[in-house]
Amino acid sequence: MIQGKQILITGGGGFIGSHLCERLAPHNRIVVYDNGHRNAIRYTRLLDMPNVTLVKGDVLDAAELQRAIDGCQIVVHLAAIAGIDTVIKKPIVTMNVNLMGTKNVLDAAIAIGGVTRFIDFSTSEVYGPYVYRADENGLTTQGPVGEMRWAYAVSKLAAEHLTHCYCEEYGMPVVTIRPFNIYGPRQVGEGAIHRFIVAAMQRSPMTVYGDGNQIRAWCYIDDFINGVLLTLEKEEAVGQVFNIGDPKQTTSILGLAEHIVRLTGNHTQIQFGEATMPDVQVRVPSIHKARQRLGFEPVVGLEEGLSRTIAWYGEHKE
């Protein structure tokens, strides 16, 4: 267990960041560095805790970032432009935030010295359009240059390489995490589960783009955070890249929509829309490395995870 540390979490006000803060805050001092774009932390009591400090800032602001990181021993870098719709609208911002923002966080960590772990969040998108039991040591691939969807994957992959260069040249103890379709309470912004549950709650039609046969493996937020904590605790994680997801909880996008219709009991209509951008057809990770090196094992099934998530949305009417 991590305790007695001062921890900077960039993007700590978002969906994943707020859940991670909740797990770390009881035994550590947390600095949340966030621009407030995806404000999931408002659904928590974290900001009432005396050992949690919110600094409103952007990772492109190197000076403010340097002030926020002062005194921290652990850095978790979550801040990024994410969500394919946003990426397509703002590809230059995506590249700047995801690559240059990462460089700013790395430089700030080097400047203060004494950082014992630097967690870099990447994406499963680095594996390209077809990902079945992807292995961290295998090749990464992206779509064609000029197709804006892939700007996100390229920016994240470049940030991975940059992070591990800092490990090589400066001895920074880095870990890269590649998340695979994380979902759960407080998920805000884009994402199929969020979109489908909100539609079901409003008794509006759910729109499935394409034929709905795109395959995804879904990982519940509690399991995912368990994996992140293991990368903070285990020395053998340093210098490594890990897929964190749940390959057992696999279904098509259409199957997901049907699950949500059944679990909400709202008999929402499922309709099909024309795909307007390239899509990932299959996304299922191998977590063999995380199992072997970290002892990671997801336990929350899709049915249970969706039920918990639907209950949360029902309480908050998001």
C-alpha positions in Angstrom: 0.0 0.0 0.0 1.2 3.5 -0.9 1.1 5.7 2.2 2.7 8.9 3.5 3.5 10.2 0.0 2.7 13.5 -1.8 1.2 12.6 -5.1 0.6 14.8 -8.2 -2.3 13.5 -10.4 -2.6 15.5 -13.6 -6.2 15.1 -14.9 -7.1 14.0 -11.4 -10.5 15.6 -11.7 -11.7 13.3 -14.4 -13.4 9.9 -14.4 -10.3 7.7 -13.8 -8.4 10.4 -11.9 -11.2 10.9 -9.3 -11.5 7.2 -8.6 -7.7 6.9 -8.2 -7.7 9.9 -5.9 -10.4 8.3 -3.7 -8.2 5.2 -3.3 -5.0 7.1 -2.5 -6.3 10.0 -0.5 -6.9 8.2 2.9 -3.2 7.6 3.4 -1.4 10.2 1.2 -1.4 13.9 0.3 -2.9 14.5 -3.1 -2.4 17.4 -5.5 -5.0 17.3 -8.3 -3.8 19.3 -11.3 -6.7 19.7 -13.7 -8.3 22.2 -16.0 -11.9 21.2 -15.1 -12.8 20.0 -18.6 -14.3 16.7 -17.4 -15.4 17.5 -13.9 -16.1 14.1 -12.3 -14.5 15.1 -9.0 -17.6 17.1 -8.2 -19.5 13.9 -7.5 -17.0 13.0 -4.7 -16.1 14.5 -1.3 -12.5 14.6 -2.1 -12.2 18.4 -2.2 -13.5 18.5 1.4 -10.5 16.5 2.6 -7.7 18.7 4.1 -5.0 16.5 2.4 -6.4 17.0 -1.1 -5.5 20.1 -3.0 -7.0 21.1 -6.3 -4.8 23.2 -8.6 -6.6 24.5 -11.7 -4.1 24.4 -14.4 -3.1 23.2 -17.9 -0.2 20.8 -18.6 0.9 23.2 -21.4 1.6 25.8 -18.6 5.0 24.7 -17.6 5.5 27.3 -14.9 2.2 26.5 -13.0 2.9 22.8 -13.4 6.3 23.3 -11.8 4.7 25.0 -8.8 2.1 22.3 -8.4 4.6 19.4 -8.5 6.9 20.8 -5.7 7.3 18.3 -2.9 5.7 15.4 -4.7 7.4 11.9 -4.7 4.9 10.2 -7.1 3.5 11.6 -10.4 0.5 10.0 -12.2 0.0 11.7 -15.5 -3.6 11.3 -16.8 -4.2 14.7 -18.3 -4.9 14.4 -22.1 -7.2 15.3 -24.9 -9.3 12.1 -25.4 -12.5 11.0 -27.0 -12.5 10.5 -30.8 -15.1 13.2 -31.5 -12.9 15.8 -29.6 -9.7 14.6 -31.3 -11.2 15.0 -34.8 -12.4 18.5 -34.0 -9.1 19.6 -32.3 -6.2 17.5 -33.7 -3.5 20.1 -33.2 -4.5 20.7 -29.6 -4.5 16.9 -29.2 -1.0 16.6 -30.4 0.2 19.5 -28.3 -1.4 18.5 -25.0 -0.7 14.8 -25.3 2.9 15.1 -26.4 4.2 18.5 -25.2 2.1 18.4 -22.1 3.7 15.0 -21.2 7.1 16.6 -21.8 6.3 19.4 -19.4 5.3 17.0 -16.7 8.4 14.9 -17.2 10.6 18.1 -17.1 8.9 19.2 -14.0 9.5 15.8 -12.3 13.2 15.9 -13.3 13.6 19.5 -12.0 12.3 18.6 -8.5 14.2 15.4 -8.2 13.3 12.5 -5.9 10.3 11.2 -7.9 10.1 7.5 -7.1 7.4 6.6 -9.7 6.1 8.3 -12.8 2.9 6.7 -14.3 2.2 7.6 -17.9 -1.3 6.9 -19.2 -1.4 5.9 -22.8 -4.2 4.2 -24.8 -5.2 0.9 -26.4 -5.6 2.9 -29.6 -1.8 2.5 -30.2 -2.5 -1.1 -31.4 -4.6 0.2 -34.4 -7.8 -1.0 -35.9 -7.5 -4.7 -35.1 -6.4 -5.7 -31.6 -6.9 -9.3 -30.4 -4.9 -10.4 -27.4 -2.4 -7.6 -28.0 0.9 -8.1 -26.4 2.9 -5.1 -25.1 6.0 -6.3 -26.8 4.3 -6.6 -30.2 4.1 -4.0 -32.9 2.0 -0.9 -32.6 0.2 0.5 -35.7 -1.9 3.4 -36.7 -4.1 4.4 -39.6 -3.1 6.6 -42.5 -1.6 10.0 -42.1 -4.3 12.7 -42.7 -7.0 10.6 -41.0 -7.6 12.7 -37.9 -8.8 9.8 -35.7 -5.3 8.5 -35.5 -3.8 11.7 -34.3 -4.7 10.6 -30.8 -3.0 7.3 -31.0 0.1 8.8 -32.6 0.3 11.5 -29.9 0.0 8.9 -27.1 2.5 6.6 -28.7 5.0 9.4 -29.1 4.5 10.3 -25.4 5.2 6.7 -24.5 8.5 6.8 -26.3 9.4 10.2 -24.8 8.6 8.9 -21.3 10.8 5.9 -21.7 13.6 8.1 -23.1 13.5 9.9 -19.8 13.8 6.6 -18.0 16.9 5.7 -20.1 18.7 9.0 -19.9 17.7 10.4 -16.5 16.8 7.2 -14.6 13.2 8.3 -14.2 11.3 5.3 -12.7 8.5 5.3 -15.3 5.6 2.9 -16.0 3.2 3.2 -19.0 -0.4 1.9 -18.8 -2.5 1.2 -21.8 -6.2 1.2 -20.7 -8.7 -1.0 -22.5 -12.3 0.4 -22.5 -12.7 1.4 -18.9 -16.2 2.2 -17.6 -18.2 2.8 -14.4 -19.8 5.5 -12.2 -18.8 9.1 -12.9 -17.8 8.4 -16.5 -18.4 11.8 -18.2 -17.8 12.9 -21.8 -17.7 10.5 -24.7 -18.0 6.8 -24.7 -20.5 4.1 -25.7 -21.6 3.0 -22.2 -22.1 6.6 -21.1 -24.0 7.5 -24.3 -26.2 4.3 -24.2 -27.1 4.6 -20.5 -28.0 8.3 -20.8 -30.2 7.5 -23.8 -31.9 4.6 -21.9 -32.5 6.8 -18.9 -34.1 9.4 -21.1 -36.0 6.8 -23.1 -34.4 8.1 -26.2 -33.3 5.9 -29.1 -29.7 4.5 -28.8 -27.7 5.0 -31.9 -25.2 2.2 -32.9 -22.9 3.3 -35.6 -22.1 0.9 -38.4 -23.4 -2.7 -38.1 -22.7 -2.9 -34.3 -20.4 -5.9 -34.7 -17.3 -4.0 -33.4 -15.8 -6.1 -30.6 -14.7 -4.6 -27.3 -13.5 -6.0 -23.9 -14.9 -3.8 -21.1 -13.1 -3.3 -17.8 -14.9 -2.0 -14.7 -13.3 1.0 -13.0 -12.6 -0.7 -9.7 -10.6 -3.4 -11.4 -8.7 -0.9 -13.4 -7.8 1.2 -10.4 -6.5 -2.0 -8.7 -4.2 -2.5 -11.7 -3.0 1.1 -11.5 -2.2 0.8 -7.8 -0.2 -2.4 -8.5 2.0 -0.4 -10.9 2.6 2.1 -8.1 3.5 -0.6 -5.5 5.5 -3.2 -7.4 9.2 -2.4 -8.1 9.1 -4.8 -11.1 6.7 -2.5 -12.8 9.4 0.2 -13.4 10.4 0.6 -17.0 7.5 -1.5 -18.3 4.4 -1.1 -20.4 1.2 -2.8 -19.2 -2.2 -3.5 -20.8 -4.8 -3.0 -18.1 -8.2 -4.3 -19.1 -10.5 -7.4 -18.8 -10.4 -9.7 -21.9 -13.1 -11.9 -20.3 -15.8 -9.3 -20.5 -16.1 -9.1 -24.3 -19.1 -8.2 -26.4 -20.0 -6.3 -29.5 -21.3 -2.7 -29.5 -24.7 -4.0 -30.4 -24.6 -6.6 -27.7 -23.6 -3.9 -25.2 -26.6 -1.8 -26.2 -28.9 -4.8 -25.8 -27.4 -5.5 -22.3 -28.2 -1.9 -21.3 -31.7 -2.0 -22.6 -32.4 -5.2 -20.7 -30.8 -4.0 -17.4 -32.5 -0.6 -17.4 -35.9 -2.2 -18.3 -36.8 0.9 -20.4 -37.3 -0.9 -23.7 -35.3 1.8 -25.5 -35.2 1.5 -29.2 -31.9 0.6 -30.8 -31.3 2.3 -34.2 -28.4 2.2 -36.6 -26.4 5.2 -37.9 -23.9 5.5 -40.7 -20.3 5.3 -39.5 -18.7 8.7 -40.2 -15.1 7.9 -39.3 -12.8 4.9 -39.2 -13.4 2.6 -36.3 -11.5 -0.1 -34.3 -13.1 -3.3 -35.3 -11.7 -5.6 -32.5 -10.1 -4.4 -29.2 -9.3 -7.3 -26.8 -6.1 -7.1 -24.7 -3.7 -9.7 -23.5 -3.1 -9.1 -19.8 -0.6 -11.9 -19.3 2.2 -9.6 -18.5 0.1 -7.7 -15.9 -0.9 -11.0 -14.3 2.6 -12.4 -14.2 4.5 -9.2 -13.0 1.8 -7.4 -11.0 -0.6 -10.1 -9.9 -3.4 -8.2 -11.7 -6.7 -10.0 -12.0 -10.0 -8.3 -12.8 -13.0 -9.7 -11.0 -16.1 -7.6 -11.8 -18.2 -9.1 -14.6 -19.9 -7.0 -17.3 -23.4 -7.7 -15.9 -22.4 -6.6 -12.4 -20.4 -3.6 -13.6 -23.1 -2.3 -15.9 -25.7 -2.7 -13.1 -23.6 -0.6 -10.7 -23.0 2.0 -13.4 -26.7 2.2 -14.4 -27.6 2.6 -10.7 -25.2 5.5 -10.4 -26.6 7.3 -13.4 -30.1 6.7 -12.1 -29.1 8.5 -8.9 -27.4 11.4 -10.7 -29.5 11.7 -13.8 -26.5 12.4 -16.0 
